[in-house]
Amino acid sequence: MKLENKVSLITGGGRGIGLAISTAFAEAGSNLAICDVSEAALQSAQEQLSKTGRTVLTGKVDVTKYSEVEAFIQKILDKF
């Protein structure tokens, strides 16, 4: 999988399967936009994923709340 210079949005990316996916995408060359409901999980993921050399944008987002999703999408567009 070649994701060099792409941006991947991963929900639940702070832990578990989401973090594993985030790690695999970063190792494949993708920059990351990850969201999760847990600030602590996001902080830990940010520290871990930054070691890959990829740009990592995080956001505390409850994906059941449209306004939070919309705000995070705008943050991604502004960053990348």
C-alpha positions in Angstrom: 0.0 0.0 0.0 1.5 3.3 -1.1 0.1 6.3 0.7 3.1 8.7 0.4 1.9 12.4 0.6 -1.7 11.4 1.3 -3.8 12.3 4.3 -5.8 9.6 6.1 -8.7 10.4 8.4 -9.1 7.7 11.0 -11.9 7.7 13.6 -11.1 6.0 16.9 -7.5 6.4 16.0 -6.3 6.9 19.5 -6.4 3.2 20.6 -7.1 -0.4 19.7 -7.8 -1.2 16.1 -7.9 2.5 15.1 -4.4 3.0 16.5 -3.2 -0.1 14.6 -4.6 1.3 11.4 -3.1 4.7 12.1 0.3 3.1 12.6 0.1 1.0 9.4 -1.0 4.1 7.4 1.8 6.2 8.8 4.3 3.5 8.0 2.9 3.4 4.4 3.7 7.1 4.2 0.4 8.8 5.0 0.0 11.9 7.1 -2.7 11.4 9.6 -5.8 13.1 11.0 -7.0 11.0 13.9 -9.9 11.6 16.1 -11.1 9.9 19.3 -13.4 10.7 22.2 -10.5 10.2 24.7 -8.0 13.1 25.1 -5.6 10.8 26.9 -5.7 8.2 24.1 -5.1 11.0 21.5 -2.1 12.3 23.4 -0.5 8.9 23.7 -1.2 8.2 20.0 0.3 11.6 19.0 3.5 10.8 20.8 3.7 7.3 19.3 2.8 8.2 15.8 5.0 11.3 15.6 8.0 8.9 15.8 7.1 7.8 12.3 8.1 11.2 10.9 4.6 11.8 9.5 2.4 14.8 10.3 -0.2 13.9 12.8 -3.3 16.1 13.5 -5.5 15.0 16.4 -8.9 16.0 17.5 -11.3 15.1 20.3 -14.4 14.2 18.3 -17.6 12.4 19.1 -18.6 11.2 15.6 -22.3 11.1 16.7 -22.2 14.9 16.9 -22.3 16.4 13.4 -21.0 19.8 14.6 -17.8 18.2 16.1 -17.2 16.2 12.9 -17.7 19.2 10.7 -15.3 21.3 12.9 -12.6 18.6 12.7 -13.0 18.3 8.9 -12.5 22.0 8.6 -9.4 21.7 10.9 -8.0 19.0 8.5 -8.7 21.2 5.4 -7.0 24.1 7.1 -3.9 22.0 8.0 -3.4 20.0 4.8 
